[in-house]
Amino acid sequence: MDRLSFLLQQFSLGASVIYSGPLRGIREFGTSGRQGHLHLLVRGPARLIDDQGQATDLHQPSVIFVPRPAPHQWVAQRPGSAEVVCATVNLGGEGSPMGESLPAFLALPLQRLPGTDALMGVLLQEAFDSRCGRQAALDRLCELLLIRLFRFALDQGLSRGGTLAGLADPRLAKALLALHEDPARAWTLEQLADQAGMSRARFAARFHDVVGQTPVDYLAGWRVGCGQRRLREGRALKLVAGEVGYGSASAFTRAFARKVGCAPTEWLRRQSAEAPAE
């Protein structure tokens, strides 16, 4: 399986369009909630102000990705002069590595994303027509746009540290793919280095420089992240422990607490308490 597909299988993306239409005055986003945002500037000019107060003036059709929760604003520079499509995004929940190392605000002219002309045509038709199934179609199209963005980020090496940065490195990617596909294996540093075709010392140094942590720490974090996903699905703690590479529920609990700051049962309780009411 390729380097991106496995992540998408493990940590599924979700998008929900919350506004499409002309931009008038100021629209605020990210002031509450735990989601990122995806914006499409269909027609400009418009100004984006990030959580640090830095303003970016955009004039051509662009996509703006805010992978992590952060307050930001759209400002219309002239009334009715800009049109936008805005969506909230979920990158797989807590424990997902999908957006951890991307820039806090990524703004790209659409012309830099290869092969998006047809996708944009369909997306804009759905956004500005009132047809049945519009919301579902828009959400799926935005998810496809997200995949194109992650593909672009990998190809262009936009990540600084974390999983995506490792997957953008041809040698480290081989070791990460093997680790991702079989987290329960009792991986040693030598085995991971063999996957990358490197000596143990060179692999350890390169991994730390690119990913930002040691292979051992990364493996523990990946196992806990996979465990979080399985726990959310309702799987028993003892089963999850074995599936992600721990010999007992108590061993998994200790590793979980070191990474997350609380036991799995307490984490699940908090997740249930914070889940939005249907």
C-alpha positions in Angstrom: 0.0 0.0 0.0 1.3 3.5 -0.8 2.5 5.9 1.8 -0.6 8.1 1.9 -3.3 5.5 1.4 -2.5 3.6 4.6 -2.7 6.8 6.7 -6.1 7.6 5.1 -7.3 4.1 5.9 -6.2 4.3 9.5 -7.3 7.9 10.1 -10.1 8.8 7.8 -10.7 12.4 6.7 -14.0 14.2 7.1 -15.1 17.5 5.8 -18.4 19.5 6.2 -19.1 22.6 4.1 -20.5 25.3 6.4 -20.7 28.3 4.0 -20.6 29.0 0.3 -21.3 32.4 -1.3 -20.2 36.0 -1.4 -17.9 37.4 1.3 -19.3 40.4 3.1 -17.6 42.2 6.0 -15.8 39.8 8.4 -16.4 36.1 8.9 -14.8 34.4 11.9 -13.8 30.8 12.1 -12.1 28.5 14.7 -13.2 30.5 17.7 -14.7 27.3 19.2 -14.5 23.6 18.6 -11.6 21.2 17.9 -11.7 21.1 14.1 -9.5 22.5 11.4 -10.8 24.4 8.3 -10.5 24.2 4.5 -11.3 27.3 2.5 -11.6 27.8 -1.2 -11.3 31.4 -2.5 -13.3 31.2 -5.7 -13.0 34.9 -6.6 -11.0 37.7 -4.9 -9.7 39.9 -3.6 -10.0 38.9 0.1 -7.8 39.1 3.2 -7.1 36.2 5.6 -6.1 37.1 9.1 -4.5 34.3 11.1 -4.4 33.7 14.9 -1.3 35.8 15.2 -3.0 38.8 13.5 -0.9 38.4 10.4 -2.8 39.4 7.2 -2.5 37.7 3.8 -4.1 39.3 0.8 -5.3 36.9 -1.8 -6.3 37.9 -5.3 -6.5 34.7 -7.4 -8.4 31.5 -6.8 -6.7 29.7 -3.9 -7.1 27.0 -1.4 -6.4 27.7 2.3 -5.9 24.8 4.7 -5.9 25.3 8.5 -5.1 21.8 9.7 -5.4 22.4 13.4 -8.0 24.4 15.5 -7.0 28.1 15.3 -9.0 31.3 15.2 -8.9 33.2 11.9 -10.9 35.6 9.8 -11.9 36.3 6.3 -12.2 40.0 5.5 -13.9 41.3 2.3 -11.8 44.1 0.9 -14.7 45.3 -1.2 -18.4 44.3 -0.5 -19.5 41.5 -2.7 -16.1 41.3 -4.5 -15.2 37.8 -3.2 -16.8 34.4 -3.1 -15.7 31.6 -0.8 -16.5 28.0 0.1 -15.7 27.1 3.7 -15.6 23.8 5.4 -14.7 22.3 8.8 -12.3 19.3 8.6 -11.6 16.4 10.9 -8.3 14.7 10.3 -9.0 11.4 12.1 -9.4 12.6 15.7 -7.0 12.6 18.6 -3.9 10.6 17.9 -4.0 11.2 14.1 -0.7 12.3 12.6 -2.3 13.8 9.5 -2.0 17.5 10.2 0.5 17.5 13.0 3.5 18.9 11.1 1.9 21.0 8.3 2.1 24.8 8.5 -0.6 26.3 10.7 -2.0 28.2 7.6 -1.3 26.8 4.1 -2.4 29.1 1.3 -1.9 27.9 -2.3 -3.0 29.3 -5.6 -5.2 26.6 -7.3 -2.9 26.6 -10.3 -0.2 25.0 -8.1 -2.3 22.0 -7.4 -2.0 19.7 -10.5 -5.1 18.1 -12.0 -7.6 20.1 -10.0 -9.4 21.9 -12.8 -12.1 19.2 -13.2 -12.5 18.8 -9.5 -13.0 22.5 -9.0 -15.5 22.7 -11.8 -17.7 20.1 -10.1 -17.2 21.5 -6.7 -18.2 25.0 -7.7 -21.2 23.8 -9.6 -22.4 22.0 -6.5 -21.6 24.9 -4.2 -23.6 27.5 -6.1 -26.5 25.3 -7.3 -29.4 24.2 -5.1 -29.8 20.6 -6.1 -30.7 17.6 -4.0 -27.8 15.9 -2.3 -25.8 19.1 -2.5 -24.4 19.0 1.0 -23.2 15.4 0.7 -21.6 16.1 -2.7 -19.8 19.1 -1.4 -18.5 17.3 1.6 -17.1 14.4 -0.5 -15.5 16.8 -3.0 -13.8 18.7 -0.2 -12.4 15.4 1.2 -11.0 14.7 -2.3 -9.5 18.1 -2.3 -7.9 17.4 1.1 -6.3 14.2 -0.3 -4.9 16.3 -3.2 -3.5 18.7 -0.7 -1.8 16.0 1.4 -0.4 14.5 -1.8 1.0 17.9 -2.7 2.5 18.3 0.8 4.3 15.0 0.5 5.6 15.6 -3.0 6.8 19.1 -2.1 8.2 18.3 1.3 6.0 20.9 3.1 6.0 19.0 6.5 8.5 19.9 9.1 8.8 16.9 11.4 6.3 14.2 12.2 4.8 11.4 10.1 4.4 13.3 6.9 8.0 14.5 6.9 9.2 10.9 7.4 7.0 9.7 4.6 8.4 12.4 2.3 11.9 10.9 2.8 12.4 8.0 0.4 14.4 5.8 2.8 12.6 6.6 6.0 9.3 6.0 4.2 10.1 2.3 3.7 10.7 1.8 7.4 7.6 3.8 8.4 5.3 1.9 6.0 6.5 -1.4 7.5 6.0 -0.1 11.0 2.6 1.3 10.2 1.3 -1.9 8.6 2.5 -4.1 11.5 2.6 -2.1 14.8 2.3 -5.2 16.9 5.6 -6.6 15.7 8.5 -6.4 18.2 10.5 -4.0 16.1 14.1 -3.4 16.9 16.2 -0.5 15.7 18.2 -2.9 13.5 15.1 -4.2 11.8 13.8 -0.7 11.0 17.2 0.3 9.7 17.2 -2.7 7.4 13.8 -1.7 6.0 15.3 1.7 5.2 18.5 0.2 3.8 20.7 2.1 6.2 23.1 1.4 9.1 21.6 1.5 12.5 23.5 4.7 13.5 22.7 6.6 10.3 19.0 5.5 10.4 18.6 6.6 14.0 20.2 10.0 13.3 18.3 10.6 10.1 15.0 9.6 11.7 15.5 12.0 14.6 16.5 14.8 12.3 13.5 14.4 9.9 10.7 13.1 12.2 11.7 14.9 15.3 11.8 12.0 17.7 13.6 8.6 18.1 12.3 5.5 16.3 11.4 4.0 19.7 9.3 7.0 20.8 7.7 7.2 17.4 6.7 3.5 17.5 5.2 4.0 21.0 3.2 7.0 19.8 2.0 5.2 16.7 0.8 2.2 18.8 -1.1 4.5 21.2 -2.7 6.4 18.3 -3.8 3.1 16.7 -5.1 2.0 20.1 -7.1 5.2 20.5 -8.8 4.6 17.2 -9.7 1.0 18.1 -11.0 2.1 21.6 -13.3 4.7 20.0 -14.7 1.9 17.9 -15.7 0.1 21.1 -13.1 -2.7 21.1 -12.1 -4.1 24.5 -9.0 -2.8 26.1 -7.4 -6.2 26.4 -7.9 -6.9 22.7 -6.6 -3.5 21.7 -3.4 -4.0 23.7 -2.5 -7.2 21.8 -3.4 -5.7 18.5 -1.0 -2.8 18.9 1.9 -4.7 20.3 1.6 -4.9 24.1 1.6 -8.2 26.1 -1.1 -7.1 28.5 -3.7 -4.4 29.1 -1.6 -3.0 32.0 1.4 -2.6 29.8 -0.7 -0.8 27.2 -2.3 1.4 29.9 1.2 2.5 31.1 2.3 3.4 27.6 -1.0 5.1 27.0 -0.7 7.2 30.1 2.9 8.3 29.3 1.8 9.6 25.9 -1.7 10.9 26.6 -1.5 11.8 30.3 -4.3 9.6 31.5 -5.5 6.0 31.4 -7.5 4.7 28.5 -10.7 4.4 30.5 -10.4 8.1 31.6 -9.6 9.2 28.1 -12.6 7.4 26.7 -14.8 9.0 29.4 -13.5 12.4 28.4 -14.2 11.6 24.7 -17.8 10.7 25.5 -18.3 13.8 27.5 -16.9 16.1 24.8 -18.8 14.4 21.9 -21.5 16.7 20.4 -25.1 15.8 21.1 -26.9 14.5 18.1 
